[in-house]
Amino acid sequence: MADTRDRTWLHVKKQDLIHSARTAIAAYISLEIAHLCKLPEAYWAAITTMIVMQSTLGAALTVSGQRFAGTALGCAMGALLAAYFQGSAIFFSVGVLVLGLVCAALRLDRAAYRFAGITLAIVMLVDRMKPAWVIAGHRFIEVSLGIAVGLLLTAIWPEPEPTNISGA
């Protein structure tokens, strides 16, 4: 008889199934809401929701505030710089530097800085036909929607605490 311990790749814990289901449902909801709102890049709502869903509610609340602030800063900086310097590597780099200093001055953590930089890159470096402030506004709404759905689902369907069945 074969030892089932050798086939650990087949073993999926109930907690893993629940976490995957929660994340998939939340991503679906945020994507559908973004589509209903006719947001041009609705996938950013789903991506953000999946990021939020990787934390417990307490941790998600704290870091989501940072993500929200970073997104707002990145949108503002991106709209400003892209209006005059669309696609410029030098001005993009200056924007990243300034965002780091602004986040530090506002006592925001690296999650805020990370989201600010990512948002700046998306707004400033991707060629589009619409004005930069429109792109920035869409990005802010998409990410904010993703944060809100992720937090809501985490609050109404919290992840169960892991159980230790090994007795250790």
C-alpha positions as a printed Julia matrix, in Angstrom:
168×3 Matrix{Float64}:
   0.0    0.0     0.0
   1.41   3.42   -0.97
   2.21   5.96    1.7
  -0.16   8.94    1.26
   2.37  11.27    2.88
   4.38  11.11   -0.34
   1.49  12.75   -2.23
   1.34  16.01   -0.31
   0.74  17.96   -3.52
  -2.77  16.45   -3.53
  -3.48  17.67   -0.03
  -5.49  20.86    0.14
  -6.53  22.04    3.58
 -10.05  23.3     4.2
  -8.58  26.68    5.16
  -6.85  26.9     1.76
 -10.12  26.14   -0.01
 -11.97  28.8     2.02
  -9.26  31.4     1.42
  -9.25  30.69   -2.32
 -13.05  30.85   -2.49
 -13.19  34.14   -0.53
 -10.55  35.7    -2.77
 -12.17  34.48   -6.0
 -15.63  35.71   -4.98
 -14.29  39.09   -3.87
 -12.29  39.51   -7.11
 -15.38  38.61   -9.15
 -17.56  41.11   -7.26
 -15.08  43.97   -7.66
 -14.59  43.18  -11.35
 -18.34  43.13  -11.99
 -18.9   46.4   -10.11
 -16.08  48.02  -12.09
 -17.65  46.76  -15.34
 -21.06  48.09  -14.26
 -19.42  51.47  -13.61
 -17.91  51.22  -17.11
 -14.38  51.71  -15.79
 -11.94  51.27  -18.68
  -9.43  49.07  -16.85
 -11.71  47.19  -14.46
  -9.06  44.57  -13.81
  -7.29  47.0   -11.43
 -10.26  46.7    -9.06
  -9.92  42.9    -9.07
  -6.13  43.04   -8.63
  -6.45  45.4    -5.69
  -9.17  43.27   -4.11
  -6.94  40.21   -4.33
  -4.13  42.11   -2.61
  -6.45  43.23    0.21
  -7.86  39.72    0.64
  -4.44  38.36    1.6
  -4.69  39.95    5.06
  -6.88  39.61    8.11
  -9.44  42.38    8.64
  -7.33  44.19   11.24
  -4.22  44.13    9.07
  -6.23  44.91    5.92
  -7.81  47.99    7.51
  -4.46  49.41    8.53
  -2.63  48.76    5.28
  -5.63  49.66    3.11
  -5.57  53.19    4.46
  -1.94  53.36    3.4
  -2.76  51.91   -0.02
  -5.59  54.41   -0.47
  -3.35  57.35    0.46
  -0.57  56.1    -1.81
  -2.96  55.66   -4.71
  -4.27  59.2    -4.25
  -0.73  60.61   -4.18
   0.34  58.55   -7.19
  -2.72  59.66   -9.16
  -2.11  63.31   -8.35
   1.6   63.14   -9.19
   0.92  61.05  -12.3
  -1.72  63.45  -13.61
   0.54  66.42  -13.02
   3.69  64.94  -14.56
   1.96  63.14  -17.43
   0.23  66.34  -18.49
   3.64  67.84  -19.31
   6.14  64.96  -19.46
   4.19  61.83  -20.61
   6.56  58.87  -20.82
   9.69  60.74  -19.69
  11.96  58.38  -17.74
  13.72  61.29  -16.03
  10.53  62.96  -14.81
   9.07  59.59  -13.85
  12.14  58.96  -11.69
  11.88  62.42  -10.16
   8.22  61.67   -9.4
   9.16  58.42   -7.66
  11.75  60.29   -5.58
   9.3   63.04   -4.64
   6.61  60.5    -3.76
   9.03  58.74   -1.43
   9.81  62.0     0.33
   6.14  63.04    0.52
   5.14  59.66    1.95
   7.91  59.91    4.54
   6.95  63.5     5.44
   3.3   62.43    5.86
   4.45  59.46    7.97
   2.98  57.0     5.5
   4.58  53.58    5.35
   6.11  51.71    2.45
   2.76  50.23    1.4
   1.63  53.79    0.62
   4.87  54.52   -1.2
   4.62  51.26   -3.17
   1.05  52.02   -4.31
   2.0   55.63   -5.07
   4.88  54.54   -7.28
   2.88  51.86   -9.06
   0.03  54.29   -9.7
   2.45  56.94  -10.94
   3.93  54.42  -13.39
   0.53  53.36  -14.7
  -0.72  56.91  -15.14
   2.46  58.39  -16.52
   4.13  55.68  -18.58
   1.27  53.93  -20.39
   0.32  55.68  -23.63
  -3.37  56.45  -23.86
  -5.63  58.69  -25.88
  -7.33  60.35  -22.9
  -5.93  63.21  -20.79
  -3.75  62.19  -17.85
  -6.2   63.52  -15.25
  -8.94  61.24  -16.66
  -6.62  58.23  -16.51
  -5.62  59.17  -12.96
  -9.25  59.52  -11.92
 -10.14  56.12  -13.36
  -7.18  54.5   -11.63
  -8.15  56.06   -8.3
 -11.74  54.82   -8.62
 -10.67  51.33   -9.73
  -8.2   50.89   -6.88
 -10.53  52.44   -4.31
 -13.3   50.09   -5.44
 -10.93  47.14   -5.08
  -9.95  48.21   -1.57
 -13.57  48.71   -0.53
 -14.74  45.33   -1.85
 -11.76  43.56   -0.29
 -12.4   45.15    3.09
 -16.13  44.5     2.93
 -15.71  40.82    2.08
 -13.0   40.42    4.72
 -15.38  41.94    7.29
 -18.47  39.9     6.43
 -16.6   36.66    5.67
 -13.53  36.6     7.92
 -10.9   33.98    7.34
 -11.05  31.25   10.0
  -8.13  30.95   12.37
  -5.72  28.19   11.37
  -6.0   25.0    13.38
  -2.96  23.1    14.49
  -3.77  19.43   14.05
  -0.19  18.2    14.42
  -0.3   18.7    18.2
   2.91  20.72   18.16
